[in-house]
Amino acid sequence: MRPGAGIVIGACILAASAADISRTRLLTVSVITLPPDFQSNTRTVKKKQALYRKIVENLTADPGLRPEDIFINLVEVLPENWSFGQGIAQYVAEKS
């Protein structure tokens, strides 16, 4: 990326434009990490798209962000990739 072509947020540099969307310095990044859902282990694309639309709807209404400045990254993490401490993957640990 050439100097001045990105937007710096913390330690991240995001492209000033991507997927035909131009961003401003008001770019807001939301990373949503979801614990495993043992019923289906994932959400449908339809549910994810509805979530994205609702987040954008809410953030454009208040505090008035532009839809183009709302970047959402949804991360679904497998049960074995969670440890709440003690070196144990509690979601998949054998019960004694």
N, C-alpha and C positions, 0 to 999 in steps of 0.2 A: 504494500500500500504506500503510495507516495505521501510525503509530509503534507499535512493539512487536509488530507482526503478523508480523515476519519473523525469520529467523535469519541473522546476519551471519557470513560465513566469508571472511576476507581482505577483498577489495574487493567481494564478492558478497553480495547479500541474497536469500535464498531464502524463499519462502512457508513459513510454519510448517505449513501443510497444503496438499495438492494431490492431486487424483485420489482423494479420500476417504481420504487417508493423513495422519495427524497425526504430525509429527516432534518430536523433542526437541532440545536443544542438543548432543546427541552425534551429530547429523547428520554423515555422512561422504559426501563428494562424490568420485567417481572419474570422471575424464574420460580416455577411452582414444582416442588418435588412431592410426588405422591407416594405414600406407602403402598405396599401391595394390597390388592383387592382379591381375597381368596375366592370370591365367587366367580370372577371372570378373568382376573389377573391383568385386565386392561379396560380402558373405557373405549367406547365406539368413536369413530371419527365424527359422527353426528354430535355426540355429547361434547367432544373437544371443541368443535367449531361453535357450538352454542355457548360454551364457556368463554371462548375468545371474544365472541360478539358481545356478550354481557359485560365483560371487563372493559372493552372499548366503549360501550354505551355509557357505563358508569363513569369512566375517567374523562370522557368528553363532556358529560353533563357537569361534573364537579371533580376536579378543579379546572376543567375547560381545556384539556389537552387536545391536540390535533390527533385524529386517528392514525395518521402516518407516523406519529412520534411514540406509539405504543408498541413495544416489542415484547412478545410473550414467548417463553420457552417452557414447555410442559415436559417434565422428566418423570417417567414411571420407572421405579426402581424395583428390581426383583427382590423377593424376600431374603435371599441369601446375601444380599448386598447391604443389609442394615445391621449395625451393631450399636446398641445404646450404651455400651460400656463393658468392661471386664473381659474384652476379647471374645465375646460370644455373639453369634448371629441369632438373636433371640427369636426371630420369627421362625427359624428352622431348627433350633436347638432341640435335641431329644430331651424329653421330660424324664426326670429320674424319680 
